[in-house]
Amino acid sequence: MKELLDAWKQVDRNKVAALLSVIPGLGHLYKHHYMAGAGILTAGNAIMVFVALWLGIATLGLALIVVPAVWFAMIACSAYFATDEHGNHPWLHVWEYRGAGLKMFSRKA
């Protein structure tokens, strides 16, 4: 099990984010860009479907292939090049701090 955890720590997070973007928005969520990921998962995908269907009428169905393909590629590129915010949120990784550096959570009397 330790070998698996050590191997996972050496994985290129950019490539994992790009692969997770098969479902647009998951790569952004993986890199801790919560607002962008949630927006892409909900509104972004809904708008892409609407635009593809609308343009599909005018292009005899060609847009039903081209628009989603371009959308998936651009979201994967965006997730790949996004900054990695992993570890910058101490409230999400409390097991790494073990109470030593959590002065921000304690109240001063």
N, C-alpha and C positions, 0 to 999 in steps of 0.2 A: 504494500500500500504506500509506503514511503517513496518508493521509486516512481510510482504513478504521480504522486503529489510533486515530486521534484521535476518530473518531466513536464507537468502542467505549468509550472512556474516559468519554464523556458519557452513556452509557446508564444509565437508572434501574435499579440493581441490585435494587431491591425488586420491580419489575414482572417482571424476568427470573426472579427466584426464584419468584414466583407462577406464571408460565407454565411453569417447569420442574416445578412440582408436579403436572403432569398425571400424572407418575409420582411418587406421594407419597414424599417423602424427598429427591428431587434438589434441590429448592429450598433445603433446609437444608444439604445438602452444598455447594451453590454459595456459600452465605453463610458457609461454614467452621464450621458446627455439626456436627462429624463424628459425635459420639455420638448426637445426636438424629436425624440423617439416616440413619445406619446402622440405628438401632432402628426407625425408621418404615419403611424399605425392607424389613426382614426381619420382625420380630415384629409391627409395627403392621399391615402389610398382610395378614399371615396371620390375625391376630385379626379384622380387619375382614371378611375372606372367611368365616371361621367364623361370626361373628355374623350376617352377612347370610344365609348358608345356613340357619342355625338359625331365625332369625326368618322366613325365607321360607316355612318350613313352616306357621307359625302365621298368617301374614298372606296366604296364598294367592299368594305371589310378589311382593307389593308391596314388601317389605323388600329384595328383590334390586335394586330401583331406588333406593329412598330412602336406604338405609344407605350404599352407595358414593357417592351424590351428596353427601350431607352430609359424609362422610369427606373427599372430594376438596376440597370447599369449605373445610372447617375447616383442612386441612393447607395449602392455598394461602394462607389468611389468616394462619396461623401463620408461614409462610415470609416473607410480605410484611412482617409487623411484627417479625420477629426482628432483633436487632441484627446489623449487618454486621461480621464479624470479619476481613474481607479486609485484608491488610497487617499484621495483628497477629501473624503467625507468620513470623518472619524465616527460619526454616529451610525454608519453602516458597517463598520469594521471594528466593533468593540472588542472582539476576541484578540485583536492584535495589540491593543494598548494595555490590557490587563489592569486597568485602573490607575496606572502610574501617571500618565500625562493627561488625564481627563479633568483638569482644573476648570475647564470651561463649563463643565456640567455641575460643578459644586457651587452652592450659593454661599456668598460671604455674609456673615452675621453682623 
